[in-house]
Amino acid sequence: MCRHLACLGPEEPLGRLLVEPPHSLFRQSWAPRRQRFGTVNADGFGVGWYAPGDPVPARYRRAGPIWADPSFADLARVVRSGAVLAAVRDATLAGADGEAAAAPFAAGRWLFSHNGAIPGWPDAAAPLVPSLPPVELLSMEARTDSAFVWALVLHRLGAGDTPDRALAETVRQLSGAAPAARLNLLLTDGDTITATAWGDSLWYRAEPGRGVVVASEPYDDDPLWQEVPDRTVLTASLAGVHLAPAGDPATSPTPDPVRAAAPPSPKEPCT
């Protein structure tokens, strides 16, 4: 239902990551190569990024397609960051809540995106409503399934869960209520990336000197891209990539021995 991407690495213009690659997120908005559900991601987009010395990310979101926003081209050309989360949206319910429904969602230092859908929304999620305090429900940015997923994740983070446990427990909770739900979640605080592969494609690329990228699909044909198995929680940083079964979040993740990344050279981009 969407395409999303997160990157950690040396500072570079947003456009080098999101626009210039041959199968960039920009192109995936109308021509994704590996999207299993939906064909066009034209119901909004968003980019979140971190500036040096500021733990709270900035966001740029719009309700329309990324290709129709001339301001984004200027922003992508000049804004630089070493930590980015971006998404293009194919809405579960077209037109719902406009820009407020576009990822990334944000709270404090966190950025979040959901690629997927909860079939039967909102009825299917109704049994989970009592698990959230009323003030957290009333604080949701939008009335969409993705915003509700974010509220569940944020509640767990606020209760002290680690990012991998917060995502894995949220996915298990939602899949219990809606077994057909697709729940590829993506979370970053600017230092780490945590993601789930649950019902849709997820890939990563980690290479010494080039940082780490986690994405719904590769934006080029570099053979270093690795597909994440379904029902997996991924944790990535500049120190390496770890994979663990999403069905058992208490299991300690183990390093991927092939794609552990060394700290990047400050001269190399993460694209």
C-alpha positions as CSV (number, residue, x, y, z in Angstrom):
1,M,0.0,0.0,0.0
2,C,3.0,2.3,0.2
3,R,6.8,2.4,-0.3
4,H,9.1,3.7,2.3
5,L,12.8,4.0,3.0
6,A,15.2,5.0,5.8
7,C,18.9,5.7,5.6
8,L,21.8,6.4,8.0
9,G,25.1,7.6,6.7
10,P,27.2,10.7,5.9
11,E,25.3,13.9,5.1
12,E,24.1,14.2,1.5
13,P,21.3,16.1,-0.4
14,L,17.9,14.4,0.0
15,G,17.6,14.3,-3.8
16,R,20.7,12.0,-4.1
17,L,18.9,9.4,-2.0
18,L,15.2,9.9,-2.9
19,V,15.3,11.2,-6.6
20,E,18.5,10.4,-8.4
21,P,18.7,6.5,-8.2
22,P,17.2,4.8,-11.3
23,H,14.4,3.2,-9.2
24,S,14.3,5.9,-6.5
25,L,11.4,6.4,-4.1
26,F,10.4,9.2,-6.3
27,R,10.0,6.8,-9.3
28,Q,8.3,4.2,-7.0
29,S,5.5,6.6,-6.6
30,W,4.2,5.7,-10.0
31,A,6.3,2.7,-11.1
32,P,7.3,0.4,-8.2
33,R,9.0,-2.9,-9.2
34,R,8.2,-5.1,-6.2
35,Q,4.9,-3.8,-4.8
36,R,2.5,-6.6,-4.1
37,F,-0.6,-4.6,-3.3
38,G,-1.6,-1.5,-5.3
39,T,0.2,0.0,-8.3
40,V,0.4,3.8,-7.8
41,N,1.5,5.6,-4.6
42,A,-0.1,9.0,-5.3
43,D,-2.1,9.7,-2.1
44,G,0.6,11.8,-0.4
45,F,4.2,11.6,0.6
46,G,6.5,12.8,3.3
47,V,10.2,13.1,4.2
48,G,11.7,13.4,7.7
49,W,15.3,14.2,8.4
50,Y,17.7,15.1,11.2
51,A,20.0,18.1,11.4
52,P,23.4,17.9,13.2
53,G,23.0,18.7,16.9
54,D,19.2,18.6,16.9
55,P,17.6,15.3,18.0
56,V,14.1,16.4,16.9
57,P,13.6,15.7,13.1
58,A,12.1,18.1,10.6
59,R,9.3,16.9,8.3
60,Y,7.9,17.9,4.9
61,R,4.6,16.2,4.0
62,R,2.0,16.7,1.3
63,A,-1.4,15.2,0.4
64,G,-0.7,14.8,-3.3
65,P,1.8,12.8,-5.3
66,I,5.4,13.6,-4.9
67,W,5.9,14.2,-8.7
68,A,3.3,17.0,-8.6
69,D,5.1,19.1,-5.9
70,P,7.5,21.6,-7.5
71,S,8.7,22.7,-4.0
72,F,10.0,19.3,-3.2
73,A,12.6,19.5,-6.0
74,D,14.2,22.6,-4.5
75,L,14.1,21.1,-1.0
76,A,15.6,17.9,-2.2
77,R,18.4,19.7,-4.0
78,V,19.6,21.8,-1.0
79,V,18.6,20.0,2.2
80,R,21.3,17.7,3.5
81,S,21.1,15.0,6.2
82,G,22.7,11.8,7.3
83,A,19.5,10.3,8.7
84,V,16.3,10.2,6.7
85,L,12.9,8.5,6.6
86,A,10.7,9.0,3.6
87,A,7.5,7.4,2.2
88,V,5.1,7.6,-0.7
89,R,1.5,6.7,0.1
90,D,-1.2,4.5,-1.4
91,A,-4.1,5.1,1.0
92,T,-6.2,2.4,2.5
93,L,-9.1,4.8,2.2
94,A,-8.5,7.4,-0.5
95,G,-8.6,11.0,0.7
96,A,-8.7,10.2,4.4
97,D,-7.2,13.1,6.4
98,G,-5.0,14.4,3.7
99,E,-1.5,15.6,4.7
100,A,-2.0,14.5,8.3
101,A,-2.2,10.9,7.1
102,A,1.1,11.0,5.2
103,A,4.1,9.3,6.8
104,P,6.4,9.9,8.4
105,F,4.5,10.3,11.7
106,A,6.6,11.9,14.4
107,A,6.9,12.2,18.2
108,G,9.9,13.7,19.9
109,R,13.0,12.1,18.3
110,W,11.0,9.4,16.5
111,L,9.9,9.1,12.9
112,F,7.6,6.3,11.8
113,S,6.0,4.8,8.7
114,H,3.7,1.9,8.0
115,N,3.6,0.0,4.7
116,G,0.6,-2.2,4.6
117,A,-3.1,-2.2,5.7
118,I,-5.5,-3.5,8.3
119,P,-8.3,-5.3,6.4
120,G,-11.7,-4.4,7.8
121,W,-10.5,-1.1,9.2
122,P,-11.7,0.4,11.5
123,D,-13.9,-2.5,12.9
124,A,-11.0,-5.0,12.9
125,A,-8.9,-2.8,15.2
126,A,-11.7,-1.9,17.6
127,P,-10.8,-4.6,20.1
128,L,-7.4,-3.0,20.6
129,V,-8.8,0.5,21.4
130,P,-8.9,-0.2,25.2
131,S,-5.2,-0.8,25.2
132,L,-4.5,2.9,24.6
133,P,-5.3,5.7,27.1
134,P,-8.0,8.0,25.8
135,V,-5.6,11.0,25.6
136,E,-3.3,9.0,23.2
137,L,-6.3,8.1,21.0
138,L,-7.4,11.7,20.9
139,S,-3.8,12.8,20.0
140,M,-3.7,10.7,16.8
141,E,-2.6,12.8,13.8
142,A,-5.2,11.1,11.6
143,R,-8.0,8.6,11.7
144,T,-6.3,6.0,9.5
145,D,-5.0,2.5,10.2
146,S,-1.4,3.7,9.9
147,A,-1.9,6.4,12.5
148,F,-3.5,3.9,14.9
149,V,-0.5,1.5,14.4
150,W,1.8,4.4,15.2
151,A,-0.2,5.1,18.4
152,L,0.2,1.5,19.5
153,V,4.0,1.6,18.8
154,L,4.4,5.0,20.5
155,H,2.5,3.8,23.6
156,R,5.0,0.9,23.9
157,L,8.0,3.1,23.4
158,G,6.7,5.4,26.1
159,A,6.3,2.5,28.5
160,G,10.0,1.7,28.1
161,D,10.0,-1.0,25.4
162,T,13.1,-1.1,23.1
163,P,12.3,-0.3,19.5
164,D,12.5,-3.9,18.3
165,R,10.2,-5.1,21.0
166,A,7.8,-2.2,20.5
167,L,7.4,-3.1,16.8
168,A,7.3,-6.8,17.2
169,E,4.7,-6.7,20.0
170,T,2.6,-4.3,18.1
171,V,2.7,-6.5,15.0
172,R,1.7,-9.5,17.0
173,Q,-1.1,-7.6,18.7
174,L,-2.5,-6.3,15.4
175,S,-2.1,-9.6,13.6
176,G,-4.1,-11.3,16.4
177,A,-7.0,-8.9,15.8
178,A,-6.7,-8.9,12.0
179,P,-4.8,-12.0,10.8
180,A,-4.6,-10.7,7.2
181,A,-3.0,-7.4,8.2
182,R,0.1,-6.3,6.4
183,L,2.5,-4.7,8.8
184,N,5.8,-3.5,7.5
185,L,6.8,-0.9,10.0
186,L,9.7,1.5,9.9
187,L,11.1,3.5,12.8
188,T,14.1,5.6,13.4
189,D,15.5,8.0,16.0
190,G,18.3,9.2,13.7
191,D,20.8,6.8,15.2
192,T,19.2,3.4,14.6
193,I,16.6,2.0,12.2
194,T,14.1,-0.6,13.3
195,A,11.7,-2.3,10.8
196,T,9.4,-5.3,10.4
197,A,8.8,-7.4,7.3
198,W,5.3,-8.7,7.7
199,G,3.3,-9.3,4.6
200,D,5.2,-7.2,2.1
201,S,8.7,-6.8,0.7
202,L,11.6,-5.3,2.8
203,W,15.3,-5.0,1.7
204,Y,18.5,-3.5,3.2
205,R,21.9,-2.6,2.0
206,A,24.8,-2.1,4.4
207,E,28.3,-1.4,3.2
208,P,31.5,0.0,4.8
209,G,31.8,3.6,3.8
210,R,28.2,4.0,2.5
211,G,26.0,3.6,5.6
212,V,22.9,1.5,5.7
213,V,19.6,1.8,3.8
214,V,16.4,-0.1,4.7
215,A,13.6,0.1,2.0
216,S,10.5,-1.5,0.7
217,E,12.4,-2.3,-2.5
218,P,15.9,-1.6,-3.9
219,Y,16.3,1.7,-5.6
220,D,19.0,0.3,-8.0
221,D,20.4,-3.1,-9.1
222,D,23.4,-3.1,-6.7
223,P,24.0,-6.8,-5.8
224,L,24.6,-5.7,-2.2
225,W,20.8,-5.5,-1.6
226,Q,19.5,-8.3,0.7
227,E,15.9,-9.2,1.1
228,V,14.6,-9.5,4.6
229,P,12.6,-12.7,5.3
230,D,8.9,-12.3,6.1
231,R,8.0,-12.3,9.8
232,T,11.3,-10.6,10.7
233,V,12.4,-7.7,12.9
234,L,15.4,-5.8,11.6
235,T,17.6,-3.4,13.6
236,A,20.3,-1.4,11.8
237,S,22.9,1.2,12.7
238,L,26.2,2.2,11.4
239,A,27.7,-0.6,13.4
240,G,25.7,-3.4,11.5
241,V,22.4,-5.0,10.8
242,H,20.6,-7.5,13.0
243,L,17.7,-9.8,12.2
244,A,15.4,-11.6,14.6
245,P,12.1,-13.5,14.2
246,A,9.2,-11.2,14.7
247,G,7.2,-14.0,16.3
248,D,9.5,-14.1,19.3
249,P,10.6,-10.5,20.2
250,A,12.3,-11.7,23.3
251,T,14.9,-13.5,21.3
252,S,18.1,-11.6,21.2
253,P,18.8,-10.5,17.6
254,T,22.0,-11.9,16.0
255,P,24.2,-10.0,13.6
256,D,23.9,-10.8,9.9
257,P,27.4,-12.0,9.3
258,V,27.4,-11.1,5.6
259,R,26.2,-7.5,5.7
260,A,27.4,-6.1,9.0
261,A,28.5,-2.5,8.3
262,A,31.6,-0.7,9.4
263,P,31.4,3.1,10.3
264,P,31.2,5.1,7.1
265,S,33.7,7.3,5.5
266,P,32.6,10.9,5.8
267,K,33.1,11.4,2.1
268,E,30.8,8.6,0.9
269,P,27.0,8.9,0.6
270,C,24.6,6.2,1.8
271,T,23.0,5.9,-1.7
